[in-house]
């Protein structure tokens, strides 16, 4: 007779199934409670740039490109207009002070000079004739006065004798009175002649003064015109290099037109183009450094041109000591322009990340270097090499500083 065998509740199969289900439940619980749910992106580590955060001296400066220029450049401008009849030197020639560069012809100026010269001769002759005429008039007047003095003396003698004779009734009263009237008339005529002579002298003096003034002004004008004629030959005002001469034979030149320039090669300066962002921070007296031929030279800003063109303005810098040997006009070189005092700071190297995050956050590597996690930071000043870190990073941190453009907005990067 068969016996019924009862099945055990805790069979091996049931135990395995319950164990597997419990394990699955535990895994799900762990995932829900402890797993990292942040958005993660896998990246290739060799395609990114990782830079260390350091502590050091933060130098407040900017790097700008400057061009070597002569310390002094003298413009050659035409004093008078004309056309170019001769061109003695070409651009690039070395010149000494006084060397002839150009010759201009101006027929109108020549005619004016000749007319003024003729006018001077006429005024000189008129002045000479006027002085001669006045001298002759003086001689004539002296003769007239002399004649009046002689007549008055004779009339006075006759008057004195007749005065005694009329008292003695030898001479008639009528004859005496006639003699008296003649004497008084001669004296009055002499006074009138003297007044006339004084008037003529004053008039002659005034006339001569006017002629002399007109002659002096005409002579000054002639001297100026002579200088202008001499300026038709354009000469080098200083020694140096004729860096440019922008006219050719036959060219018509107007007064004041620029003809070229001469560079004084006894010294050089540098002129830098600077971004308009720094226009309020750049002023005379700022320090700068210039590297040339393996040496560093100190410079100082001497002049700032505040006019902004195409988002940039210019500044001139002079060497504080000796000018480096071997530099040439037109040579360009980077300049380190100091904008403030150096200070200790936490430093983060520059990189493409800034254009993607605005410096508000970065990816920082964890301790094992297998992941980079997004972290909020605060940056301060910037120079051509580093950002000044104010908050969020410490020395020793490693930061991805290359572009974040391909990362989207992931919280974690896995390598």
DARAQUI-V303266 format. One record per pair of residues at least 24 apart in sequence whose C-alpha atoms are under 10 Angstrom apart, sorted by the first residue. I is the first residue (numbers start at 1). J is the second residue. Records with the same first field share a line. If there is no record, write none. Layout:
I = J ; J
This chain:
36 = 412
37 = 411 ; 412
38 = 373 ; 410 ; 411 ; 412
39 = 409 ; 410 ; 411 ; 412 ; 413
40 = 371 ; 372 ; 373 ; 407 ; 409 ; 410 ; 411 ; 412 ; 413 ; 414
41 = 371 ; 372 ; 407 ; 408 ; 409 ; 410 ; 411 ; 412 ; 413 ; 414 ; 415
42 = 371 ; 407 ; 410 ; 412 ; 413 ; 414 ; 415
43 = 371 ; 406 ; 407 ; 413 ; 414 ; 415
44 = 413 ; 414 ; 415
45 = 370 ; 371 ; 400 ; 413 ; 414 ; 415
46 = 415
47 = 402
48 = 400 ; 401 ; 402 ; 403 ; 404
49 = 351 ; 352 ; 399 ; 400 ; 401 ; 402 ; 403
50 = 349 ; 351 ; 363 ; 364 ; 365 ; 398 ; 399 ; 400 ; 401 ; 402
51 = 348 ; 349 ; 350 ; 351 ; 364 ; 396 ; 397 ; 398 ; 399 ; 400 ; 401 ; 402
52 = 347 ; 348 ; 349 ; 364 ; 394 ; 395 ; 396 ; 397 ; 398 ; 399 ; 400 ; 401
53 = 346 ; 347 ; 348 ; 349 ; 386 ; 389 ; 393 ; 394 ; 395 ; 396 ; 397 ; 398 ; 399
54 = 345 ; 346 ; 347 ; 348 ; 349 ; 389 ; 393 ; 394 ; 395 ; 396 ; 397 ; 398
55 = 344 ; 345 ; 346 ; 347 ; 348 ; 388 ; 389 ; 394 ; 395 ; 396
56 = 343 ; 344 ; 345 ; 346 ; 347 ; 395
57 = 342 ; 343 ; 344 ; 345 ; 346 ; 347 ; 388
58 = 341 ; 342 ; 343 ; 344 ; 345 ; 346 ; 347 ; 381 ; 382 ; 383 ; 385 ; 386 ; 387 ; 388
59 = 338 ; 339 ; 340 ; 341 ; 342 ; 343 ; 344 ; 345 ; 381 ; 382 ; 383 ; 384 ; 385 ; 386 ; 388
60 = 336 ; 337 ; 338 ; 339 ; 340 ; 341 ; 342 ; 343 ; 381 ; 382 ; 383 ; 384 ; 386 ; 388
61 = 287 ; 288 ; 335 ; 336 ; 337 ; 338 ; 339 ; 340 ; 341 ; 342 ; 382 ; 383 ; 384 ; 385
62 = 274 ; 275 ; 278 ; 288 ; 334 ; 335 ; 336 ; 337 ; 338 ; 339 ; 382 ; 383 ; 384 ; 385
63 = 272 ; 274 ; 288 ; 289 ; 334 ; 335 ; 336 ; 337 ; 338 ; 383 ; 384 ; 385
64 = 271 ; 272 ; 273 ; 274 ; 275 ; 333 ; 334 ; 335 ; 336 ; 337 ; 384
65 = 270 ; 271 ; 272 ; 273 ; 274 ; 332 ; 333 ; 334 ; 335 ; 336
66 = 269 ; 270 ; 271 ; 272 ; 273 ; 274 ; 290 ; 314 ; 315 ; 316 ; 317 ; 330 ; 331 ; 332 ; 333 ; 334 ; 335 ; 336
67 = 269 ; 270 ; 271 ; 272 ; 273 ; 316 ; 328 ; 329 ; 330 ; 331 ; 332 ; 333 ; 334 ; 335
68 = 268 ; 269 ; 270 ; 271 ; 272 ; 316 ; 317 ; 327 ; 328 ; 329 ; 330 ; 331 ; 332 ; 333
69 = 263 ; 264 ; 265 ; 267 ; 268 ; 269 ; 270 ; 271 ; 316 ; 327 ; 328 ; 329 ; 330 ; 331 ; 332
70 = 240 ; 241 ; 262 ; 263 ; 264 ; 265 ; 266 ; 267 ; 268 ; 269 ; 270 ; 271 ; 328 ; 329 ; 330
71 = 263 ; 264 ; 265 ; 266 ; 267 ; 268 ; 269 ; 270 ; 316 ; 317 ; 318 ; 319
72 = 240 ; 262 ; 263 ; 264 ; 265 ; 266 ; 267 ; 268 ; 269
73 = 240 ; 241 ; 242 ; 243 ; 261 ; 262 ; 263 ; 264 ; 265
74 = 236 ; 237 ; 238 ; 240 ; 242 ; 260 ; 261 ; 262 ; 263 ; 264
75 = 237 ; 244 ; 258 ; 259 ; 260 ; 261 ; 262 ; 263
76 = 101 ; 234 ; 235 ; 236 ; 237 ; 242 ; 244 ; 245 ; 256 ; 257 ; 258 ; 259 ; 260 ; 261 ; 262
77 = 234 ; 253 ; 254 ; 255 ; 256 ; 257 ; 258 ; 259 ; 260 ; 261
78 = 104 ; 231 ; 232 ; 233 ; 234 ; 253 ; 254 ; 255 ; 256 ; 257 ; 258 ; 259 ; 260
79 = 227 ; 228 ; 229 ; 231 ; 232 ; 234 ; 253 ; 254 ; 255 ; 256 ; 257 ; 258
80 = 104 ; 105 ; 106 ; 109 ; 228 ; 229 ; 230 ; 231 ; 232 ; 253 ; 254 ; 255 ; 256 ; 257
81 = 105 ; 106 ; 109 ; 228 ; 231 ; 232 ; 252 ; 253 ; 254 ; 255 ; 256 ; 257
82 = 106 ; 107 ; 108 ; 109 ; 232 ; 250 ; 251 ; 252 ; 253 ; 254 ; 255
83 = 107 ; 232 ; 247 ; 248 ; 249 ; 250 ; 251 ; 252 ; 253 ; 254
84 = 232 ; 233 ; 247 ; 248 ; 249 ; 250 ; 251 ; 252 ; 253
85 = 233 ; 248 ; 249 ; 250 ; 251 ; 252
86 = 233 ; 248 ; 249 ; 250
87 = 233 ; 234 ; 245 ; 247 ; 248 ; 249 ; 250
88 = 234 ; 249
89 = 242 ; 245
90 = 242 ; 243 ; 244 ; 245 ; 246 ; 247 ; 248
91 = 241 ; 242 ; 243 ; 244 ; 245 ; 246 ; 260 ; 261 ; 262
92 = 240 ; 241 ; 242 ; 243 ; 244 ; 245 ; 262 ; 263
93 = 240 ; 241 ; 242 ; 243 ; 244 ; 245 ; 262
94 = 239 ; 240 ; 241 ; 242 ; 243 ; 262 ; 263 ; 265
95 = 235 ; 236 ; 237 ; 238 ; 239 ; 240 ; 241 ; 242 ; 262 ; 263
96 = 235 ; 236 ; 237 ; 238 ; 239 ; 240 ; 241 ; 242
97 = 235 ; 236 ; 237 ; 238 ; 239 ; 240
98 = 234 ; 235 ; 236 ; 237 ; 238 ; 239
99 = 233 ; 234 ; 235 ; 236 ; 237 ; 238 ; 239
100 = 233 ; 234 ; 235 ; 236 ; 237
101 = 233 ; 234 ; 235 ; 236 ; 242 ; 245
102 = 231 ; 232 ; 233 ; 234 ; 235 ; 236 ; 245 ; 247 ; 248 ; 249 ; 259
103 = 230 ; 231 ; 232 ; 233 ; 234 ; 235 ; 249
104 = 229 ; 230 ; 231 ; 232 ; 233 ; 234 ; 249 ; 250 ; 251 ; 252 ; 253
105 = 229 ; 232 ; 233 ; 250 ; 252 ; 253
106 = 229 ; 232 ; 253
109 = 225 ; 226 ; 228 ; 229 ; 232
110 = 225 ; 226 ; 228 ; 229
112 = 222 ; 225
113 = 221 ; 222 ; 223 ; 224 ; 225 ; 226 ; 228 ; 229
114 = 222 ; 225
115 = 222
116 = 218 ; 219 ; 221 ; 222 ; 223 ; 225
117 = 218 ; 219 ; 221 ; 222 ; 223
119 = 215 ; 218 ; 219 ; 222
120 = 214 ; 215 ; 216 ; 217 ; 218 ; 219 ; 222
121 = 215
122 = 215
123 = 211 ; 212 ; 214 ; 215 ; 216 ; 218
124 = 211 ; 212 ; 215
126 = 208 ; 211
127 = 207 ; 208 ; 209 ; 210 ; 211 ; 212 ; 215
128 = 208 ; 211
130 = 204 ; 207 ; 208 ; 211
131 = 204 ; 205 ; 207 ; 208
133 = 204
134 = 200 ; 201 ; 203 ; 204 ; 205 ; 208
135 = 201 ; 204
137 = 197 ; 200 ; 201
138 = 197 ; 200 ; 201
141 = 193 ; 194 ; 196 ; 197
142 = 193 ; 194 ; 197
144 = 190 ; 193 ; 194
145 = 189 ; 190 ; 191 ; 193 ; 194 ; 197
146 = 190
147 = 190
148 = 186 ; 187 ; 189 ; 190 ; 191 ; 193
149 = 186 ; 187 ; 190
151 = 182 ; 183 ; 186 ; 187
152 = 182 ; 183 ; 184 ; 185 ; 186 ; 187 ; 190
153 = 183 ; 186
154 = 183
155 = 179 ; 180 ; 181 ; 182 ; 183 ; 184 ; 186
156 = 180 ; 182 ; 183 ; 184
157 = 183
158 = 183
159 = 183
234 = 259
236 = 261 ; 262
237 = 262
238 = 262 ; 263 ; 264
239 = 263 ; 264 ; 265 ; 266
240 = 264 ; 265 ; 266
241 = 265
243 = 329
263 = 329
265 = 328 ; 329
266 = 323
267 = 318 ; 319 ; 322 ; 323 ; 324
268 = 317 ; 318 ; 319 ; 323 ; 324 ; 327 ; 328 ; 329
269 = 299 ; 300 ; 301 ; 302 ; 316 ; 317 ; 318 ; 319 ; 323 ; 329
270 = 299 ; 301 ; 315 ; 316 ; 317 ; 318 ; 319 ; 329 ; 330 ; 331 ; 332 ; 333 ; 335
271 = 301 ; 303 ; 304 ; 314 ; 315 ; 316 ; 317 ; 318 ; 332 ; 335
272 = 301 ; 304 ; 312 ; 313 ; 314 ; 315 ; 316 ; 317 ; 332 ; 333 ; 334 ; 335 ; 337
273 = 309 ; 311 ; 312 ; 313 ; 314 ; 315 ; 316
274 = 308 ; 311 ; 312 ; 313 ; 314 ; 315 ; 337
275 = 308 ; 309 ; 310 ; 311 ; 312 ; 313 ; 314
276 = 306 ; 307 ; 308 ; 309 ; 310 ; 311 ; 312 ; 313 ; 314
277 = 311 ; 312 ; 313
278 = 312 ; 313 ; 339
279 = 304 ; 305 ; 306 ; 307 ; 308 ; 312 ; 313 ; 314 ; 315
280 = 306
281 = 339 ; 340
282 = 306 ; 314 ; 315 ; 337 ; 338 ; 339
283 = 315 ; 339
284 = 315 ; 316 ; 317
285 = 317
286 = 317 ; 337 ; 338 ; 339 ; 340
287 = 317 ; 318 ; 320 ; 336 ; 337 ; 338 ; 339 ; 340
288 = 317 ; 318 ; 319 ; 320 ; 335 ; 336 ; 337 ; 338 ; 339
289 = 317 ; 319 ; 334 ; 335 ; 336 ; 337 ; 338
290 = 319 ; 324 ; 333 ; 334 ; 335 ; 336 ; 337
291 = 324 ; 333 ; 334 ; 335 ; 336
292 = 324 ; 325 ; 326 ; 327 ; 333 ; 334
293 = 324 ; 325 ; 326 ; 327
295 = 324
296 = 324
297 = 321 ; 322 ; 323 ; 324
298 = 322 ; 323 ; 336
299 = 323 ; 335 ; 336 ; 337
300 = 337 ; 338
301 = 337
336 = 384
338 = 383
339 = 383
344 = 388
345 = 380 ; 387 ; 388 ; 389 ; 390 ; 395
346 = 379 ; 386 ; 387 ; 388 ; 389 ; 390 ; 391 ; 393 ; 394 ; 395
347 = 379 ; 382 ; 385 ; 386 ; 387 ; 388 ; 389 ; 390 ; 393 ; 394 ; 395
348 = 379 ; 382 ; 385 ; 386 ; 387 ; 388 ; 389 ; 393 ; 394 ; 395 ; 397 ; 398 ; 399 ; 401
349 = 382 ; 383 ; 384 ; 385 ; 386 ; 387 ; 388 ; 399 ; 400 ; 401
350 = 382 ; 383 ; 384 ; 385 ; 386 ; 387 ; 401 ; 402
351 = 385 ; 386 ; 387 ; 400 ; 401 ; 402 ; 403
352 = 400 ; 401 ; 402 ; 403 ; 404 ; 405
353 = 399 ; 400 ; 401 ; 402 ; 403 ; 404 ; 405
354 = 387 ; 401 ; 402 ; 403 ; 404
355 = 403 ; 404 ; 405
356 = 402 ; 403 ; 404 ; 405 ; 408
357 = 403 ; 404 ; 405
359 = 387 ; 389
360 = 392
361 = 392
362 = 392 ; 393 ; 399 ; 400 ; 401 ; 404
363 = 398 ; 399 ; 400 ; 401 ; 404 ; 410 ; 411 ; 412 ; 413
364 = 393 ; 397 ; 398 ; 399 ; 400 ; 401 ; 412 ; 413
365 = 397 ; 398 ; 399 ; 400 ; 412 ; 413 ; 414
366 = 397 ; 398 ; 399
367 = 397 ; 398
369 = 398 ; 414 ; 415
370 = 413 ; 414 ; 415
371 = 412 ; 413 ; 414 ; 415
372 = 398 ; 399 ; 400 ; 411 ; 412 ; 413 ; 414 ; 415
373 = 399 ; 400 ; 410 ; 411 ; 412 ; 413 ; 414
374 = 399 ; 409 ; 410 ; 411 ; 412 ; 413
375 = 399 ; 411 ; 412
